[in-house]
Amino acid sequence: MKNALALDVIIIGAGAAGLAALRELDRAGKRVLCLEARDRIGGRIATVHDSLSPIPIELGAEFVHGRPREIWEIAESAPLQLYSCMEHAIQVRDGKPQTKADAWLQVDRVMKDLEAAVESGREQTFSEFLAQFDYPADVKELATSYVEGFNAAKADVISIASIVKDQKAADAIDGDRAFRLMNGYDSVLHWMLQGICDLDRKLQLNSQVRAVRWTQDGATVEFVSTQTGAVQKISARHVIVTVSLGVLQAEAIRFEPEPADILHAAKQLRFGEVVRMILRFENAVWEESGDFAEAGFLLSDEKFFRAWWTPLPVRARSITAWSSGPGTGELLGMPKAEIVKRAIQELSHILSMRERQLNELLRAAYFHDWHGDEFARGAYSYVPAHAMGAREALARPAGNTLYFAGEAAETNGHSATVHGAIASGRSAAAQVLL
Ligand SMILES: Cc1cc2nc3c(=O)[nH]c(=O)nc-3n(C[C@H](O)[C@H](O)[C@H](O)COP(=O)(O)OP(=O)(O)OC[C@H]3O[C@@H](n4cnc5c(N)ncnc54)[C@H](O)[C@@H]3O)c2cc1C
């Protein structure tokens, strides 16, 4: 195979991880090609720029969690403007705002006990952990919603050791603060492509990889044009696979031979589901009730959408509804109009406003079906109890040929994030360059 190698590296996928690897390898002078199945870059970063909205609409990643250097260094050198989000959270039970301390403070208490449990050597699911404590019912409910919402995970599946590992990694970068990119998350992607000469030759869109045949000396990648159906093959010394965990688990790419340990690790991990809807109104309807005028987050006990967030500190007219919990499964695969209907019903209960009034004021609903999207097949990854080590196994190369990168293969507690995906893409590139 050695003589026939056309390239040094083929990267599969042009999300945050793939583009980070492309940039590093190109700068190191490698002959590199990034193949992307969609007609756009970014993967689970999908920013909509709508002239009717004063802020960019994020269908995928929105927040920069803390101050990860992978994003802040880009923001500094681009330069891009980051602004701090309003954290103040109000818990709403049965349509009534609760007057207790900021809801996050109640969750903090549980997270401290969780850390102590893990430090004493305990490993179990979050539900099993909660069952051993006698917190008030509303605190248990809020903590469960937080863990499920933040991690896109099922509380009776997710590992407490993984939650604590991620929490510690987040604490080290000021992770309890959230920031947004003023011009949208896609501005980070565009920066990553800057300075790559001859980009059209190095980044090929509409190219869906179907098979990777590899040996210790190199690999041949087979891909199909999603526009013409034409099938092509190209060979390289190394291949970096950055497709989502959902795509890997669905075996949408055939590997010959199968890297058994890696695919086993992919099956051990879980790929969480999220339904996220951004509703733009004629006016900021939640500000009409004095209770919510300054709230960053509304944490509800409704069936489907348990977290809502406002654009504060920016005064804009859109609000985000987030579903990642017990009700989410019912929403998956539902037509958009039906999901909007449920979001409006629940918002009407939270704000004590009539559904009809909200419908009259509704101007747009923005939504991407990540579950039905064949190039994502879900939202982001998490670790089930007793599967610590699966991310590390996923990130371990097969020979010196096949490397797996992307948010699920990040091993330092920053998985499931954009900065984790960038770090993982860079780490795979660095291993190739050794
Ligand atoms: C709704 C939602 C909200 C989120 N919110 C946040 C947030 O606020 N903050 C945060 O940090 N993170 C957030 N995330 C997570 C973050 O978006 C991801 O961790 C990150 O973008 C993953 O990047 P990646 O490169 O690993 O994977 P991807 O972005 O999935 O990139 C993989 C690429 O591979 C391509 N591909 C798939 N199959 C093939 C194939 N056969 N051939 C060629 N190409 C293929 C895909 O099209 C895609 O472009 C969110 C995710 C979702 C879904």
The ligand as an SDF file (V2000), in Angstrom:
LIG
                    3D

 53 58  0  0  0  0  0  0  0  0999 V2000
  -28.4910   20.6660   20.7700 C   0  0  0  0  0  0  0  0  0  0  0  0
  -27.0450   20.6890   21.1930 C   0  0  0  0  0  0  0  0  0  0  0  0
  -26.6070   21.6620   22.0650 C   0  0  0  0  0  0  0  0  0  0  0  0
  -25.2720   21.7040   22.4650 C   0  0  0  0  0  0  0  0  0  0  0  0
  -24.8490   22.7030   23.2860 N   0  0  0  0  0  0  0  0  0  0  0  0
  -23.5270   22.8350   23.5660 C   0  0  0  0  0  0  0  0  0  0  0  0
  -23.0620   23.9810   24.2590 C   0  0  0  0  0  0  0  0  0  0  0  0
  -23.8420   24.8630   24.6180 O   0  0  0  0  0  0  0  0  0  0  0  0
  -21.7270   24.0720   24.5000 N   0  0  0  0  0  0  0  0  0  0  0  0
  -20.8360   23.1140   24.0810 C   0  0  0  0  0  0  0  0  0  0  0  0
  -19.6300   23.2630   24.3420 O   0  0  0  0  0  0  0  0  0  0  0  0
  -21.2700   22.0220   23.4030 N   0  0  0  0  0  0  0  0  0  0  0  0
  -22.5790   21.8670   23.1230 C   0  0  0  0  0  0  0  0  0  0  0  0
  -23.0150   20.8080   22.3860 N   0  0  0  0  0  0  0  0  0  0  0  0
  -22.0630   19.7500   22.0460 C   0  0  0  0  0  0  0  0  0  0  0  0
  -21.1640   20.1740   20.8760 C   0  0  0  0  0  0  0  0  0  0  0  0
  -21.9700   20.6630   19.8420 O   0  0  0  0  0  0  0  0  0  0  0  0
  -20.3670   18.9680   20.3890 C   0  0  0  0  0  0  0  0  0  0  0  0
  -19.6510   18.4000   21.4980 O   0  0  0  0  0  0  0  0  0  0  0  0
  -19.3360   19.3180   19.3260 C   0  0  0  0  0  0  0  0  0  0  0  0
  -19.8240   20.2370   18.3930 O   0  0  0  0  0  0  0  0  0  0  0  0
  -18.9420   18.0090   18.6450 C   0  0  0  0  0  0  0  0  0  0  0  0
  -17.9680   18.2280   17.6520 O   0  0  0  0  0  0  0  0  0  0  0  0
  -17.3490   16.9700   16.9060 P   0  0  0  0  0  0  0  0  0  0  0  0
  -16.4130   17.4830   15.8860 O   0  0  0  0  0  0  0  0  0  0  0  0
  -16.8620   15.9870   17.8950 O   0  0  0  0  0  0  0  0  0  0  0  0
  -18.5840   16.2280   16.2010 O   0  0  0  0  0  0  0  0  0  0  0  0
  -19.6030   16.7690   15.0400 P   0  0  0  0  0  0  0  0  0  0  0  0
  -19.8500   18.2140   15.2080 O   0  0  0  0  0  0  0  0  0  0  0  0
  -20.7630   15.8480   15.0630 O   0  0  0  0  0  0  0  0  0  0  0  0
  -18.7560   16.5430   13.7280 O   0  0  0  0  0  0  0  0  0  0  0  0
  -18.7160   15.3210   13.0380 C   0  0  0  0  0  0  0  0  0  0  0  0
  -18.8600   15.5880   11.5500 C   0  0  0  0  0  0  0  0  0  0  0  0
  -18.8270   14.3400   10.8560 O   0  0  0  0  0  0  0  0  0  0  0  0
  -19.7260   14.4120    9.7730 C   0  0  0  0  0  0  0  0  0  0  0  0
  -20.0710   13.0520    9.3340 N   0  0  0  0  0  0  0  0  0  0  0  0
  -20.9110   12.1640    9.9230 C   0  0  0  0  0  0  0  0  0  0  0  0
  -20.9250   11.0120    9.2210 N   0  0  0  0  0  0  0  0  0  0  0  0
  -20.0750   11.1780    8.1820 C   0  0  0  0  0  0  0  0  0  0  0  0
  -19.6490   10.3320    7.1160 C   0  0  0  0  0  0  0  0  0  0  0  0
  -20.1080    9.0720    6.9680 N   0  0  0  0  0  0  0  0  0  0  0  0
  -18.7550   10.8180    6.2140 N   0  0  0  0  0  0  0  0  0  0  0  0
  -18.2610   12.0830    6.3350 C   0  0  0  0  0  0  0  0  0  0  0  0
  -18.6400   12.9280    7.3250 N   0  0  0  0  0  0  0  0  0  0  0  0
  -19.5250   12.4620    8.2480 C   0  0  0  0  0  0  0  0  0  0  0  0
  -20.9010   15.1770   10.3450 C   0  0  0  0  0  0  0  0  0  0  0  0
  -21.7180   15.7200    9.3370 O   0  0  0  0  0  0  0  0  0  0  0  0
  -20.1910   16.2410   11.1960 C   0  0  0  0  0  0  0  0  0  0  0  0
  -19.9720   17.4260   10.4570 O   0  0  0  0  0  0  0  0  0  0  0  0
  -24.3510   20.7390   21.9580 C   0  0  0  0  0  0  0  0  0  0  0  0
  -24.8000   19.7630   21.0580 C   0  0  0  0  0  0  0  0  0  0  0  0
  -26.1270   19.7330   20.6760 C   0  0  0  0  0  0  0  0  0  0  0  0
  -26.5790   18.6840   19.6890 C   0  0  0  0  0  0  0  0  0  0  0  0
  1  2  1  0
  2  3  1  0
  2 52  2  0
  3  4  2  0
  4  5  1  0
  4 50  1  0
  5  6  2  0
  6  7  1  0
  6 13  1  0
  7  8  2  0
  7  9  1  0
  9 10  1  0
 10 11  2  0
 10 12  1  0
 12 13  2  0
 13 14  1  0
 14 15  1  0
 14 50  1  0
 15 16  1  0
 16 17  1  0
 16 18  1  0
 18 19  1  0
 18 20  1  0
 20 21  1  0
 20 22  1  0
 22 23  1  0
 23 24  1  0
 24 25  2  0
 24 26  1  0
 24 27  1  0
 27 28  1  0
 28 29  2  0
 28 30  1  0
 28 31  1  0
 31 32  1  0
 32 33  1  0
 33 34  1  0
 33 48  1  0
 34 35  1  0
 35 36  1  0
 35 46  1  0
 36 37  1  0
 36 45  1  0
 37 38  2  0
 38 39  1  0
 39 40  1  0
 39 45  2  0
 40 41  1  0
 40 42  2  0
 42 43  1  0
 43 44  2  0
 44 45  1  0
 46 47  1  0
 46 48  1  0
 48 49  1  0
 50 51  2  0
 51 52  1  0
 52 53  1  0
M  END
$$$$
